[in-house]
Amino acid sequence: MILHESPNPDFSIVRALDIMYAKPRNFADDLLLSKLSQLSESWRRSLASRATQNSRINDAERLTGQ
């Protein structure tokens, strides 16, 4: 398989996944990735929301349902 063209050469699938699941979060990367129209609406909303937060996300609460 040969990739002839990429609409977003700065964001490979691997880089997008790294940003989405980064620990700790990088709010600047979240904001950049949230601008890509090729992402699902839910990813864009999640990334944009994270980018505007001033504190770290506590994943423990989300993962344990507390």
C-alpha positions in Angstrom: 0.0 0.0 0.0 1.3 3.4 -0.9 0.0 6.6 0.6 -0.1 9.2 -2.1 -1.7 12.1 -0.2 -2.6 13.0 3.3 -5.0 15.8 4.3 -3.1 16.2 7.6 0.5 15.1 7.2 1.3 16.4 10.7 -1.2 14.0 12.3 -0.7 10.3 11.7 -3.2 7.9 13.2 -0.5 6.9 15.8 0.1 10.6 16.7 -3.7 11.2 17.1 -4.1 8.1 19.3 -1.0 9.2 21.4 -2.6 12.6 21.9 -6.1 11.3 22.7 -4.8 8.9 25.3 -1.8 10.8 26.6 -0.9 10.8 30.3 -0.4 13.5 31.4 -2.5 15.5 29.0 -0.9 18.1 26.7 -3.6 20.8 26.4 -1.9 22.4 23.4 -1.9 19.1 21.5 -5.5 18.5 22.5 -6.4 21.9 21.0 -4.6 21.3 17.7 -6.1 17.8 17.2 -9.6 19.1 18.1 -9.4 21.3 14.9 -9.2 18.4 12.5 -12.5 18.0 10.7 -11.8 14.4 9.8 -12.1 13.3 13.5 -15.5 12.2 14.8 -17.6 14.9 16.5 -17.2 13.2 19.9 -13.4 13.2 19.7 -13.4 16.9 18.6 -15.7 17.8 21.5 -13.7 15.8 24.0 -10.4 17.2 22.9 -11.7 20.8 22.8 -13.1 20.4 26.3 -9.9 19.1 27.6 -7.9 21.8 25.9 -9.8 24.5 27.8 -9.5 22.9 31.2 -7.0 24.5 33.6 -6.3 21.4 35.6 -5.4 17.8 35.0 -8.2 15.3 34.4 -8.7 12.8 37.1 -9.1 9.6 35.1 -9.4 7.5 38.3 -12.8 9.0 39.0 -14.0 8.5 35.5 -12.8 4.9 35.3 -14.2 3.8 38.7 -17.5 5.6 38.3 -17.1 7.9 41.3 
